[in-house]
Amino acid sequence: MKQPFVVATVEWTVNVPGHPEPAAIIRRLKLQGVERFRVVTWAPTSAGRDLVGYYPTGDAAAEAAWRHYCDATNLRHELASRTHGGSERGEPAAASR
């Protein structure tokens, strides 16, 4: 019986300068005889990783991994940039009582 996929031994990490942990993992797979690249977010164990997607080329996988990292980082930055009073930067703060 033919196996639906074979796990290749080729795996890359997407690293960010100044960060101790990778941003993502790219793994080359053969799915039904066709080479594909799977991108997942980085976590110490597989249970903590999220699937970003499957891509036809390594370049497309690397671009998707980087785009996903940048989008997630921008969201975290936006949430952390709000003032303690709940107003956005540039908006007047609520009047104190």
Biopython code that builds the backbone (N, CA, C, O; Angstrom):
import numpy as np
from Bio.PDB.StructureBuilder import StructureBuilder

atoms = [
    (1, "MET", "N", (0.840, -1.181, 0.000)),
    (1, "MET", "CA", (0.000, 0.000, 0.000)),
    (1, "MET", "C", (0.885, 1.245, 0.000)),
    (1, "MET", "O", (1.842, 1.336, 0.768)),
    (2, "LYS", "N", (0.559, 2.190, -0.859)),
    (2, "LYS", "CA", (1.332, 3.419, -0.953)),
    (2, "LYS", "C", (0.983, 4.351, 0.213)),
    (2, "LYS", "O", (-0.187, 4.577, 0.522)),
    (3, "GLN", "N", (2.026, 4.880, 0.845)),
    (3, "GLN", "CA", (1.814, 5.816, 1.947)),
    (3, "GLN", "C", (1.354, 7.171, 1.386)),
    (3, "GLN", "O", (1.835, 7.580, 0.329)),
    (4, "PRO", "N", (0.436, 7.879, 2.063)),
    (4, "PRO", "CA", (-0.048, 9.156, 1.547)),
    (4, "PRO", "C", (1.018, 10.250, 1.574)),
    (4, "PRO", "O", (0.962, 11.182, 0.771)),
    (5, "PHE", "N", (1.975, 10.152, 2.471)),
    (5, "PHE", "CA", (3.050, 11.145, 2.502)),
    (5, "PHE", "C", (4.288, 10.530, 3.134)),
    (5, "PHE", "O", (4.212, 9.550, 3.875)),
    (6, "VAL", "N", (5.414, 11.125, 2.825)),
    (6, "VAL", "CA", (6.692, 10.708, 3.391)),
    (6, "VAL", "C", (7.335, 11.946, 3.994)),
    (6, "VAL", "O", (7.454, 12.972, 3.325)),
    (7, "VAL", "N", (7.744, 11.860, 5.235)),
    (7, "VAL", "CA", (8.387, 12.994, 5.878)),
    (7, "VAL", "C", (9.849, 13.028, 5.454)),
    (7, "VAL", "O", (10.596, 12.077, 5.684)),
    (8, "ALA", "N", (10.239, 14.115, 4.841)),
    (8, "ALA", "CA", (11.630, 14.287, 4.425)),
    (8, "ALA", "C", (12.465, 14.708, 5.634)),
    (8, "ALA", "O", (11.935, 15.143, 6.656)),
    (9, "THR", "N", (13.743, 14.572, 5.493)),
    (9, "THR", "CA", (14.617, 14.935, 6.603)),
    (9, "THR", "C", (15.065, 16.385, 6.522)),
    (9, "THR", "O", (15.961, 16.798, 7.257)),
    (10, "VAL", "N", (14.455, 17.159, 5.639)),
    (10, "VAL", "CA", (14.877, 18.542, 5.450)),
    (10, "VAL", "C", (13.912, 19.467, 6.182)),
    (10, "VAL", "O", (12.702, 19.442, 5.957)),
    (11, "GLU", "N", (14.485, 20.285, 7.067)),
    (11, "GLU", "CA", (13.683, 21.210, 7.863)),
    (11, "GLU", "C", (14.497, 22.470, 8.092)),
    (11, "GLU", "O", (15.703, 22.406, 8.333)),
    (12, "TRP", "N", (13.832, 23.616, 8.014)),
    (12, "TRP", "CA", (14.491, 24.889, 8.244)),
    (12, "TRP", "C", (13.753, 25.645, 9.331)),
    (12, "TRP", "O", (12.562, 25.431, 9.555)),
    (13, "THR", "N", (14.465, 26.521, 9.998)),
    (13, "THR", "CA", (13.828, 27.446, 10.930)),
    (13, "THR", "C", (13.949, 28.844, 10.349)),
    (13, "THR", "O", (14.936, 29.176, 9.692)),
    (14, "VAL", "N", (12.933, 29.656, 10.601)),
    (14, "VAL", "CA", (12.958, 31.061, 10.210)),
    (14, "VAL", "C", (13.355, 31.819, 11.462)),
    (14, "VAL", "O", (12.596, 31.877, 12.430)),
    (15, "ASN", "N", (14.544, 32.401, 11.441)),
    (15, "ASN", "CA", (15.088, 33.079, 12.616)),
    (15, "ASN", "C", (14.974, 34.587, 12.490)),
    (15, "ASN", "O", (15.033, 35.140, 11.392)),
    (16, "VAL", "N", (14.811, 35.240, 13.622)),
    (16, "VAL", "CA", (14.718, 36.695, 13.688)),
    (16, "VAL", "C", (15.925, 37.191, 14.468)),
    (16, "VAL", "O", (16.145, 36.749, 15.596)),
    (17, "PRO", "N", (16.716, 38.098, 13.897)),
    (17, "PRO", "CA", (17.887, 38.614, 14.615)),
    (17, "PRO", "C", (17.488, 39.199, 15.971)),
    (17, "PRO", "O", (16.532, 39.968, 16.072)),
    (18, "GLY", "N", (18.226, 38.827, 16.995)),
    (18, "GLY", "CA", (17.968, 39.334, 18.330)),
    (18, "GLY", "C", (16.935, 38.551, 19.122)),
    (18, "GLY", "O", (16.701, 38.855, 20.292)),
    (19, "HIS", "N", (16.311, 37.549, 18.513)),
    (19, "HIS", "CA", (15.327, 36.725, 19.210)),
    (19, "HIS", "C", (15.934, 35.347, 19.475)),
    (19, "HIS", "O", (16.544, 34.757, 18.583)),
    (20, "PRO", "N", (15.772, 34.840, 20.678)),
    (20, "PRO", "CA", (16.388, 33.547, 21.005)),
    (20, "PRO", "C", (15.697, 32.344, 20.370)),
    (20, "PRO", "O", (16.312, 31.288, 20.229)),
    (21, "GLU", "N", (14.429, 32.488, 19.986)),
    (21, "GLU", "CA", (13.682, 31.363, 19.435)),
    (21, "GLU", "C", (13.298, 31.655, 17.990)),
    (21, "GLU", "O", (13.110, 32.816, 17.626)),
    (22, "PRO", "N", (13.178, 30.625, 17.168)),
    (22, "PRO", "CA", (12.748, 30.835, 15.776)),
    (22, "PRO", "C", (11.323, 31.370, 15.700)),
    (22, "PRO", "O", (10.547, 31.239, 16.646)),
    (23, "ALA", "N", (10.993, 31.969, 14.573)),
    (23, "ALA", "CA", (9.635, 32.453, 14.349)),
    (23, "ALA", "C", (8.758, 31.355, 13.756)),
    (23, "ALA", "O", (7.559, 31.296, 14.030)),
    (24, "ALA", "N", (9.361, 30.481, 12.937)),
    (24, "ALA", "CA", (8.578, 29.438, 12.261)),
    (24, "ALA", "C", (9.488, 28.284, 11.866)),
    (24, "ALA", "O", (10.714, 28.380, 11.917)),
    (25, "ILE", "N", (8.847, 27.193, 11.473)),
    (25, "ILE", "CA", (9.560, 26.015, 10.984)),
    (25, "ILE", "C", (8.998, 25.680, 9.611)),
    (25, "ILE", "O", (7.783, 25.626, 9.418)),
    (26, "ILE", "N", (9.895, 25.457, 8.667)),
    (26, "ILE", "CA", (9.500, 25.039, 7.322)),
    (26, "ILE", "C", (10.012, 23.620, 7.125)),
    (26, "ILE", "O", (11.188, 23.337, 7.351)),
    (27, "ARG", "N", (9.137, 22.747, 6.709)),
    (27, "ARG", "CA", (9.524, 21.349, 6.470)),
    (27, "ARG", "C", (9.133, 20.953, 5.051)),
    (27, "ARG", "O", (8.020, 21.217, 4.596)),
    (28, "ARG", "N", (10.076, 20.314, 4.365)),
    (28, "ARG", "CA", (9.787, 19.809, 3.014)),
    (28, "ARG", "C", (9.166, 18.430, 3.131)),
    (28, "ARG", "O", (9.698, 17.551, 3.809)),
    (29, "LEU", "N", (8.031, 18.248, 2.459)),
    (29, "LEU", "CA", (7.306, 16.976, 2.477)),
    (29, "LEU", "C", (7.035, 16.528, 1.051)),
    (29, "LEU", "O", (7.062, 17.331, 0.118)),
    (30, "LYS", "N", (6.778, 15.252, 0.895)),
    (30, "LYS", "CA", (6.265, 14.738, -0.375)),
    (30, "LYS", "C", (4.869, 14.224, -0.093)),
    (30, "LYS", "O", (4.698, 13.236, 0.621)),
    (31, "LEU", "N", (3.863, 14.894, -0.654)),
    (31, "LEU", "CA", (2.476, 14.503, -0.481)),
    (31, "LEU", "C", (1.991, 13.888, -1.778)),
    (31, "LEU", "O", (1.864, 14.581, -2.788)),
    (32, "GLN", "N", (1.721, 12.604, -1.760)),
    (32, "GLN", "CA", (1.297, 11.846, -2.936)),
    (32, "GLN", "C", (2.249, 12.077, -4.105)),
    (32, "GLN", "O", (1.821, 12.261, -5.244)),
    (33, "GLY", "N", (3.540, 12.066, -3.805)),
    (33, "GLY", "CA", (4.572, 12.196, -4.822)),
    (33, "GLY", "C", (4.903, 13.617, -5.228)),
    (33, "GLY", "O", (5.794, 13.824, -6.052)),
    (34, "VAL", "N", (4.214, 14.602, -4.674)),
    (34, "VAL", "CA", (4.446, 16.003, -5.024)),
    (34, "VAL", "C", (5.138, 16.697, -3.860)),
    (34, "VAL", "O", (4.694, 16.601, -2.715)),
    (35, "GLU", "N", (6.230, 17.397, -4.161)),
    (35, "GLU", "CA", (6.967, 18.115, -3.114)),
    (35, "GLU", "C", (6.190, 19.356, -2.686)),
    (35, "GLU", "O", (5.740, 20.142, -3.520)),
    (36, "ARG", "N", (6.042, 19.515, -1.388)),
    (36, "ARG", "CA", (5.367, 20.665, -0.789)),
    (36, "ARG", "C", (6.178, 21.120, 0.420)),
    (36, "ARG", "O", (7.012, 20.384, 0.947)),
    (37, "PHE", "N", (5.912, 22.347, 0.840)),
    (37, "PHE", "CA", (6.593, 22.909, 1.997)),
    (37, "PHE", "C", (5.534, 23.343, 3.005)),
    (37, "PHE", "O", (4.649, 24.140, 2.691)),
    (38, "ARG", "N", (5.638, 22.811, 4.211)),
    (38, "ARG", "CA", (4.671, 23.113, 5.269)),
    (38, "ARG", "C", (5.300, 24.120, 6.222)),
    (38, "ARG", "O", (6.455, 23.974, 6.621)),
    (39, "VAL", "N", (4.534, 25.137, 6.581)),
    (39, "VAL", "CA", (4.997, 26.165, 7.516)),
    (39, "VAL", "C", (4.150, 26.084, 8.770)),
    (39, "VAL", "O", (2.921, 26.077, 8.700)),
    (40, "VAL", "N", (4.814, 26.024, 9.925)),
    (40, "VAL", "CA", (4.137, 26.086, 11.221)),
    (40, "VAL", "C", (4.834, 27.131, 12.080)),
    (40, "VAL", "O", (6.021, 27.401, 11.902)),
    (41, "THR", "N", (4.089, 27.714, 13.010)),
    (41, "THR", "CA", (4.708, 28.632, 13.963)),
    (41, "THR", "C", (5.615, 27.835, 14.886)),
    (41, "THR", "O", (5.437, 26.627, 15.045)),
    (42, "TRP", "N", (6.576, 28.499, 15.488)),
    (42, "TRP", "CA", (7.502, 27.791, 16.361)),
    (42, "TRP", "C", (6.930, 27.696, 17.774)),
    (42, "TRP", "O", (6.331, 28.640, 18.290)),
    (43, "ALA", "N", (7.129, 26.554, 18.369)),
    (43, "ALA", "CA", (6.848, 26.298, 19.784)),
    (43, "ALA", "C", (7.744, 25.130, 20.179)),
    (43, "ALA", "O", (8.160, 24.360, 19.314)),
    (44, "PRO", "N", (8.050, 24.983, 21.465)),
    (44, "PRO", "CA", (8.950, 23.904, 21.887)),
    (44, "PRO", "C", (8.444, 22.505, 21.531)),
    (44, "PRO", "O", (9.247, 21.603, 21.293)),
    (45, "THR", "N", (7.119, 22.315, 21.491)),
    (45, "THR", "CA", (6.561, 21.002, 21.144)),
    (45, "THR", "C", (5.547, 21.164, 20.017)),
    (45, "THR", "O", (5.032, 22.259, 19.792)),
    (46, "SER", "N", (5.270, 20.096, 19.327)),
    (46, "SER", "CA", (4.312, 20.129, 18.215)),
    (46, "SER", "C", (2.928, 20.594, 18.658)),
    (46, "SER", "O", (2.220, 21.247, 17.892)),
    (47, "ALA", "N", (2.545, 20.266, 19.870)),
    (47, "ALA", "CA", (1.214, 20.638, 20.366)),
    (47, "ALA", "C", (1.014, 22.150, 20.406)),
    (47, "ALA", "O", (-0.115, 22.627, 20.285)),
    (48, "GLY", "N", (2.084, 22.901, 20.571)),
    (48, "GLY", "CA", (1.968, 24.348, 20.662)),
    (48, "GLY", "C", (2.106, 25.078, 19.338)),
    (48, "GLY", "O", (2.034, 26.306, 19.303)),
    (49, "ARG", "N", (2.302, 24.348, 18.248)),
    (49, "ARG", "CA", (2.520, 24.967, 16.938)),
    (49, "ARG", "C", (1.206, 25.126, 16.180)),
    (49, "ARG", "O", (0.298, 24.304, 16.303)),
    (50, "ASP", "N", (1.124, 26.192, 15.399)),
    (50, "ASP", "CA", (-0.052, 26.444, 14.568)),
    (50, "ASP", "C", (0.343, 26.335, 13.098)),
    (50, "ASP", "O", (1.405, 26.808, 12.694)),
    (51, "LEU", "N", (-0.510, 25.716, 12.317)),
    (51, "LEU", "CA", (-0.259, 25.583, 10.887)),
    (51, "LEU", "C", (-0.475, 26.920, 10.197)),
    (51, "LEU", "O", (-1.522, 27.547, 10.354)),
    (52, "VAL", "N", (0.515, 27.351, 9.435)),
    (52, "VAL", "CA", (0.388, 28.557, 8.611)),
    (52, "VAL", "C", (-0.128, 28.145, 7.233)),
    (52, "VAL", "O", (-1.013, 28.799, 6.683)),
    (53, "GLY", "N", (0.427, 27.050, 6.667)),
    (53, "GLY", "CA", (-0.063, 26.574, 5.385)),
    (53, "GLY", "C", (0.930, 25.677, 4.671)),
    (53, "GLY", "O", (2.034, 25.429, 5.157)),
    (54, "TYR", "N", (0.509, 25.190, 3.497)),
    (54, "TYR", "CA", (1.337, 24.370, 2.618)),
    (54, "TYR", "C", (1.612, 25.187, 1.358)),
    (54, "TYR", "O", (0.723, 25.879, 0.862)),
    (55, "TYR", "N", (2.845, 25.109, 0.836)),
    (55, "TYR", "CA", (3.248, 25.945, -0.287)),
    (55, "TYR", "C", (4.013, 25.127, -1.315)),
    (55, "TYR", "O", (4.663, 24.141, -0.967)),
    (56, "PRO", "N", (3.940, 25.535, -2.595)),
    (56, "PRO", "CA", (4.576, 24.750, -3.650)),
    (56, "PRO", "C", (6.091, 24.899, -3.723)),
    (56, "PRO", "O", (6.774, 24.025, -4.257)),
    (57, "THR", "N", (6.623, 25.997, -3.192)),
    (57, "THR", "CA", (8.071, 26.218, -3.243)),
    (57, "THR", "C", (8.594, 26.650, -1.878)),
    (57, "THR", "O", (7.841, 27.139, -1.035)),
    (58, "GLY", "N", (9.876, 26.465, -1.677)),
    (58, "GLY", "CA", (10.502, 26.907, -0.445)),
    (58, "GLY", "C", (10.454, 28.419, -0.294)),
    (58, "GLY", "O", (10.277, 28.931, 0.811)),
    (59, "ASP", "N", (10.613, 29.137, -1.404)),
    (59, "ASP", "CA", (10.543, 30.601, -1.350)),
    (59, "ASP", "C", (9.163, 31.078, -0.919)),
    (59, "ASP", "O", (9.045, 31.994, -0.104)),
    (60, "ALA", "N", (8.119, 30.458, -1.464)),
    (60, "ALA", "CA", (6.751, 30.833, -1.080)),
    (60, "ALA", "C", (6.513, 30.527, 0.393)),
    (60, "ALA", "O", (5.835, 31.287, 1.084)),
    (61, "ALA", "N", (7.065, 29.420, 0.875)),
    (61, "ALA", "CA", (6.920, 29.052, 2.287)),
    (61, "ALA", "C", (7.641, 30.056, 3.183)),
    (61, "ALA", "O", (7.108, 30.472, 4.212)),
    (62, "ALA", "N", (8.852, 30.443, 2.789)),
    (62, "ALA", "CA", (9.615, 31.405, 3.587)),
    (62, "ALA", "C", (8.914, 32.757, 3.625)),
    (62, "ALA", "O", (8.875, 33.408, 4.669)),
    (63, "GLU", "N", (8.363, 33.179, 2.497)),
    (63, "GLU", "CA", (7.642, 34.452, 2.453)),
    (63, "GLU", "C", (6.410, 34.402, 3.354)),
    (63, "GLU", "O", (6.134, 35.354, 4.085)),
    (64, "ALA", "N", (5.675, 33.302, 3.303)),
    (64, "ALA", "CA", (4.475, 33.162, 4.136)),
    (64, "ALA", "C", (4.834, 33.133, 5.615)),
    (64, "ALA", "O", (4.134, 33.719, 6.440)),
    (65, "ALA", "N", (5.925, 32.451, 5.949)),
    (65, "ALA", "CA", (6.361, 32.388, 7.350)),
    (65, "ALA", "C", (6.719, 33.782, 7.858)),
    (65, "ALA", "O", (6.335, 34.163, 8.964)),
    (66, "TRP", "N", (7.450, 34.534, 7.051)),
    (66, "TRP", "CA", (7.862, 35.880, 7.468)),
    (66, "TRP", "C", (6.658, 36.810, 7.565)),
    (66, "TRP", "O", (6.549, 37.593, 8.509)),
    (67, "ARG", "N", (5.753, 36.725, 6.590)),
    (67, "ARG", "CA", (4.551, 37.568, 6.613)),
    (67, "ARG", "C", (3.696, 37.265, 7.852)),
    (67, "ARG", "O", (3.176, 38.178, 8.494)),
    (68, "HIS", "N", (3.557, 35.985, 8.174)),
    (68, "HIS", "CA", (2.779, 35.589, 9.354)),
    (68, "HIS", "C", (3.438, 36.140, 10.625)),
    (68, "HIS", "O", (2.748, 36.650, 11.508)),
    (69, "TYR", "N", (4.757, 36.041, 10.719)),
    (69, "TYR", "CA", (5.485, 36.573, 11.880)),
    (69, "TYR", "C", (5.272, 38.082, 11.995)),
    (69, "TYR", "O", (4.974, 38.579, 13.081)),
    (70, "CYS", "N", (5.419, 38.814, 10.894)),
    (70, "CYS", "CA", (5.267, 40.274, 10.915)),
    (70, "CYS", "C", (3.849, 40.677, 11.308)),
    (70, "CYS", "O", (3.661, 41.601, 12.100)),
    (71, "ASP", "N", (2.852, 39.985, 10.757)),
    (71, "ASP", "CA", (1.461, 40.290, 11.108)),
    (71, "ASP", "C", (1.199, 40.055, 12.591)),
    (71, "ASP", "O", (0.551, 40.873, 13.245)),
    (72, "ALA", "N", (1.695, 38.947, 13.123)),
    (72, "ALA", "CA", (1.493, 38.633, 14.542)),
    (72, "ALA", "C", (2.231, 39.638, 15.425)),
    (72, "ALA", "O", (1.718, 40.046, 16.468)),
    (73, "THR", "N", (3.420, 40.031, 15.012)),
    (73, "THR", "CA", (4.204, 40.992, 15.781)),
    (73, "THR", "C", (3.529, 42.356, 15.774)),
    (73, "THR", "O", (3.477, 43.027, 16.805)),
    (74, "ASN", "N", (3.013, 42.772, 14.621)),
    (74, "ASN", "CA", (2.320, 44.063, 14.535)),
    (74, "ASN", "C", (1.093, 44.092, 15.426)),
    (74, "ASN", "O", (0.831, 45.102, 16.079)),
    (75, "LEU", "N", (0.332, 43.002, 15.466)),
    (75, "LEU", "CA", (-0.849, 42.945, 16.321)),
    (75, "LEU", "C", (-0.464, 43.055, 17.792)),
    (75, "LEU", "O", (-1.089, 43.797, 18.550)),
    (76, "ARG", "N", (0.577, 42.307, 18.194)),
    (76, "ARG", "CA", (1.026, 42.387, 19.593)),
    (76, "ARG", "C", (1.503, 43.797, 19.925)),
    (76, "ARG", "O", (1.251, 44.298, 21.021)),
    (77, "HIS", "N", (2.195, 44.437, 18.979)),
    (77, "HIS", "CA", (2.679, 45.795, 19.201)),
    (77, "HIS", "C", (1.514, 46.770, 19.356)),
    (77, "HIS", "O", (1.527, 47.628, 20.239)),
    (78, "GLU", "N", (0.504, 46.633, 18.490)),
    (78, "GLU", "CA", (-0.662, 47.504, 18.575)),
    (78, "GLU", "C", (-1.368, 47.358, 19.921)),
    (78, "GLU", "O", (-1.750, 48.352, 20.538)),
    (79, "LEU", "N", (-1.539, 46.123, 20.369)),
    (79, "LEU", "CA", (-2.206, 45.904, 21.652)),
    (79, "LEU", "C", (-1.390, 46.470, 22.810)),
    (79, "LEU", "O", (-1.954, 47.013, 23.760)),
    (80, "ALA", "N", (-0.076, 46.348, 22.736)),
    (80, "ALA", "CA", (0.784, 46.846, 23.809)),
    (80, "ALA", "C", (0.943, 48.360, 23.766)),
    (80, "ALA", "O", (1.321, 48.963, 24.770)),
    (81, "SER", "N", (0.664, 48.986, 22.627)),
    (81, "SER", "CA", (0.870, 50.426, 22.468)),
    (81, "SER", "C", (-0.268, 51.267, 23.021)),
    (81, "SER", "O", (-0.133, 52.486, 23.134)),
    (82, "ARG", "N", (-1.360, 50.656, 23.359)),
    (82, "ARG", "CA", (-2.488, 51.429, 23.883)),
    (82, "ARG", "C", (-2.145, 51.960, 25.269)),
    (82, "ARG", "O", (-1.430, 51.318, 26.038)),
    (83, "THR", "N", (-2.662, 53.130, 25.567)),
    (83, "THR", "CA", (-2.378, 53.732, 26.868)),
    (83, "THR", "C", (-3.170, 53.013, 27.956)),
    (83, "THR", "O", (-4.125, 52.289, 27.672)),
    (84, "HIS", "N", (-2.770, 53.219, 29.171)),
    (84, "HIS", "CA", (-3.456, 52.573, 30.294)),
    (84, "HIS", "C", (-4.869, 53.096, 30.479)),
    (84, "HIS", "O", (-5.700, 52.416, 31.081)),
    (85, "GLY", "N", (-5.157, 54.278, 29.980)),
    (85, "GLY", "CA", (-6.501, 54.837, 30.104)),
    (85, "GLY", "C", (-7.477, 54.278, 29.089)),
    (85, "GLY", "O", (-8.664, 54.598, 29.138)),
    (86, "GLY", "N", (-7.006, 53.452, 28.174)),
    (86, "GLY", "CA", (-7.892, 52.831, 27.205)),
    (86, "GLY", "C", (-8.024, 53.600, 25.907)),
    (86, "GLY", "O", (-8.656, 53.113, 24.970)),
    (87, "SER", "N", (-7.436, 54.804, 25.825)),
    (87, "SER", "CA", (-7.542, 55.564, 24.566)),
    (87, "SER", "C", (-6.358, 55.229, 23.672)),
    (87, "SER", "O", (-5.306, 54.790, 24.138)),
    (88, "GLU", "N", (-6.552, 55.442, 22.407)),
    (88, "GLU", "CA", (-5.485, 55.212, 21.442)),
    (88, "GLU", "C", (-4.501, 56.368, 21.505)),
    (88, "GLU", "O", (-4.838, 57.457, 21.971)),
    (89, "ARG", "N", (-3.291, 56.130, 21.038)),
    (89, "ARG", "CA", (-2.312, 57.209, 20.966)),
    (89, "ARG", "C", (-2.823, 58.282, 20.019)),
    (89, "ARG", "O", (-3.410, 57.982, 18.979)),
    (90, "GLY", "N", (-2.596, 59.519, 20.387)),
    (90, "GLY", "CA", (-3.023, 60.625, 19.537)),
    (90, "GLY", "C", (-4.428, 61.099, 19.857)),
    (90, "GLY", "O", (-4.820, 62.178, 19.414)),
    (91, "GLU", "N", (-5.193, 60.332, 20.607)),
    (91, "GLU", "CA", (-6.529, 60.737, 20.989)),
    (91, "GLU", "C", (-6.475, 61.351, 22.383)),
    (91, "GLU", "O", (-5.652, 60.940, 23.201)),
    (92, "PRO", "N", (-7.327, 62.315, 22.668)),
    (92, "PRO", "CA", (-7.323, 62.867, 24.028)),
    (92, "PRO", "C", (-7.772, 61.828, 25.040)),
    (92, "PRO", "O", (-8.701, 61.061, 24.789)),
    (93, "ALA", "N", (-7.104, 61.809, 26.190)),
    (93, "ALA", "CA", (-7.469, 60.878, 27.247)),
    (93, "ALA", "C", (-8.796, 61.290, 27.866)),
    (93, "ALA", "O", (-9.177, 62.459, 27.809)),
    (94, "ALA", "N", (-9.487, 60.345, 28.449)),
    (94, "ALA", "CA", (-10.763, 60.634, 29.104)),
    (94, "ALA", "C", (-10.516, 61.587, 30.272)),
    (94, "ALA", "O", (-9.504, 61.486, 30.965)),
    (95, "ALA", "N", (-11.441, 62.501, 30.478)),
    (95, "ALA", "CA", (-11.304, 63.471, 31.566)),
    (95, "ALA", "C", (-11.352, 62.760, 32.904)),
    (95, "ALA", "O", (-12.188, 61.884, 33.124)),
    (96, "SER", "N", (-10.448, 63.144, 33.798)),
    (96, "SER", "CA", (-10.478, 62.518, 35.127)),
    (96, "SER", "C", (-11.557, 63.147, 35.982)),
    (96, "SER", "O", (-11.900, 64.320, 35.839)),
    (97, "ARG", "N", (-12.069, 62.337, 36.864)),
    (97, "ARG", "CA", (-13.189, 62.790, 37.707)),
    (97, "ARG", "C", (-12.708, 63.277, 39.015)),
    (97, "ARG", "O", (-13.510, 63.696, 39.850)),
]
sb = StructureBuilder()
sb.init_structure("model")
sb.init_model(0)
sb.init_chain("A")
sb.init_seg("    ")
for serial, (resi, resn, name, xyz) in enumerate(atoms, 1):
    if name == "N":
        sb.init_residue(resn, " ", resi, " ")
    sb.init_atom(name, np.array(xyz, "f"), 0.0, 1.0, " ", f" {name:<3s}", serial, name[0])
structure = sb.get_structure()
